[in-house]
Amino acid sequence: MRILADQHIHYLDQLIPSYAEIVHYDSSEGIPRLEGFDAWILRTVTKVNPKTVPSLPEELKFIGSASAGTDHIDREYLSDNGIQFDHSPGCNANAVAEYVLTSMLTWCSSTRRELSNHKVGIIGMGHTGGALAKKLDAIGVSYASYDPPKALREESFRSCHLDTLKDCDILSFHLPYIDQGRYPTHHFMPDILSLTPKHKLIINAARGGIIKEDYLLRHNELISLPNKKISFVLDVWETEPVPDKVLVNLAFIATPHIAGYSKQAKIQASKGVLRGLLSFFDTEWTDSKWQHEQMDSTKTKLGEASHRGFNKKTNTLSLSVLHGLHNYDNEMRKLINLPGQGADSGPFNTSIARGFQALRNTIELRNEFAHTTFPKGLPDDLRPVFAPD
């Protein structure tokens, strides 16, 4: 079996059976030559449709994406060409939920607020929205769940009314990108949901294009009092991989599409797509390279200085010692504010695009909270935040 794989898919070499030959390619150089391969494993940066890949070789039977999302793949096109597709749904749900919770608590610390005094609107209750809901339940934060399509599929789930979201202090988006049909999500804000005076923090760690970015900018421009402006946390961008410079600089937190980046998420992503591949080819893992138990058990140890970051009284914590959020934000701002850029400069945009992808490809993966060893004395009321998903 010959497998072509993006060189930036983590842990694939450690997981793949020894009887399979794997050849790596650099996705920043475009679509690779596909001839001579049985399977192709890619990431969300590679779009597969009749325009980007007009010819699919006959010997290629499987395409897998080491990702939770699939909006970069034209699945009908693959089916028409007799190609099986698989991916890793939910692989990074816990990592994204930790990013969102970290953002909320960081914002609360910065603005001297208590998260427990705010209501969160979770828009989209799939794997990631559900993971966030569990964490909010664990620390006693109230929330409303909005997902009409899920309510149609599952009798046990009840979606809140759209008007309920208008009364939430914090909105967190966890929708797939859909541009047609009964429930489109393209420009969900403002086409379906507009900002209200109640809203204080908007978080999008889902897909670029779900929020119309010009709308956020115009809304805050119309507000004269700084303390009345809405804060926003953005990990995804409408013009990705060239984010809007003004928006990056105005954001409370701006990161380069890395909310789901953790060691555990990357392991799960590779595991999931390999399960699909080996199932399709009716083969199994049969050798010692399958080291997932050892890989999953890696832990980060924090010392006493880190422990002092916890604040039992307010049930919040200084998460900078646990999550690379501030580092990601700093690197993003450095990139977007490189000297010498001009408006709509082609060469500059190319430089930003390459830098954006380089950040995503080279960023250090963190351990999720459940894989972090804390000193003795961690307050009991904080332990649920760090429990395995």
Secondary structure, DSSP 8 states (H G I E B T S, - for coil): -EEEEETTSTTHHHHS-TTSEEEEE-GGG-S---TT-SEEEE-TTS-BSTTT-----TT--EEEESSS--TTB-HHHHHHTT-EEE--TTTTHHHHHHHHHHHHHHHHHHHT--GGGS-EEEE--SHHHHHHHHHHHHTT--EEEE-HHHHHH-TT-----HHHHTT-SEEEE------SSSS--TTHHHHT----TT--EEEE-S-TTSB-HHHHHHHHHT--SGGGS-EEEESS-TTTTS--HHHHHH-SEE-SS-TT--HHHHHHHHHHHHHHHHHHTT----STT--HHHHHT--EE--HHHHTTEETTTTEE-GGGT--HHHHHHHHHHHHT-TT--TT-HHHHHHHHHHHHHHHHH------GGGEE--TT--GGGGGGGS--
